[in-house]
Amino acid sequence: MFPPGLPGLALLLLRASVAVALLLADYGHKAALPGWVHAAAIVISLGVSVGYLTPVAASAALVCHAAIWFALGAAPAPMVLPLILALDALALALLGPGAYSLDSRRFGRRVVVLPPA
């Protein structure tokens, strides 16, 4: 669940891409969206980028990203990019945070020492 090395670095980059994509979608349509959507996008992006409760935060990023695009009533042709970004968020939710995250520090591998019987 918390792979180190190159797979951990790849998951770090995936987390960053999901966070940046959500912020760009929010910022690009700043005038058309209510203020609570901006606040939610910022909080979710921070959670995803640092790797805190990553499956939950990535799922929330997916829902927030979909809410942004459905609120705008986008045409089917430009929906290719949001679909790709949604697949990134879904992949992150399924893969987990990687070794370079707060989740790995909090829930990572531990050494269990059993007292002698």
N, C-alpha and C positions, 0 to 999 in steps of 0.2 A: 504494500500500500504506500510505502514511503521510499521509493527507489532513489538511491544516491547516484552520483556520477552524471553521465550524459542523459539518461532518462529523467533524472531529477531536474536537470537544466532544461530539458525539453518541456517538462511540465511547468516550470517557472515561466518560460516563454509563452506557453499556451495560456497561463493565467494572465500574463501581461496583455496578450492580444485580446482576450475576452474583456478585460477591464477597459482598455483603450477603445475598443469597438463600441462598448456601451456608452462611454463618455462622448465619443464622436457622434453617435446617433442622437444623443441627448442634446449636445451643443449645436448640431446642425439644424435642429428644429426647435430652437430655444423659444422663439416667439409663439409657436403654435401649441406648446404644451403647458400644463399648469405647473405651479411651483413645487408641489409635492413630488412630481415625477423627477424633477431635477435633484431634489434632496435624496430621493430613493436611489437614483442612478449613481450619485456620488458615494453614498454609504455602501451600496452593493459593490461598486468598483474598488473601493478601499478594501473591503472584506475579501474580494477575489484576489486582488493583487498581493496582499500579505499572506494569503492562504489560511484564513480563519474560517472554520466550518465550511470548507470548500464545496462539498457536494450541495449543501443547502444554498450557499451564496451563488454558485454557478446556476442552480435551478432558478433562483430569484433573478439572476441576470437574464436568463432565457425568457422568463415571464415579463420582465420589465422591457426588454428589447422588443418582444412581440407586442406589448402594449403600446410602445412608441410607434411602431409601424402601422398597427391597426388603427390607432387614433388618427393617424394622418390620412388614412384611406388611400394608400399608395396603389398605383396601377400594377398589374401583374408583371410587366416587363422589368421594372426596377426592383422587383422582389427577389432577384437572384442573390444580390449581395446580403440582404438580411437573412436569407436562408442559409448561406454559407456561415455567417457569423453565429446564427442560432445553432448550427451543427457543431461549431467550436465550443460553445457553452455546454451543449449536451455531452460532447466528448469529455470535457473537463469534469462535469458532474459525475460521469461514470468512471473516469480514471482515478480521480483523487488528486491531492495537492502535490505530492512528491516530497523529497527530503528537505527541500529548502522552503519551508513554510512554518507558520505558527502551529498548524495542526500536527506536524511531525514532532515539534518540541513538546506539545501538550499530550498527544496520544501515541507517540512513537514507541519504538522498541525499548523495552526496559529489562533490566536484569532482576530476576526474582530470586531472592536469597531465602531459602527455607531454613528455619532453625532446626538444630539437631533434635531428634525425637527422644 
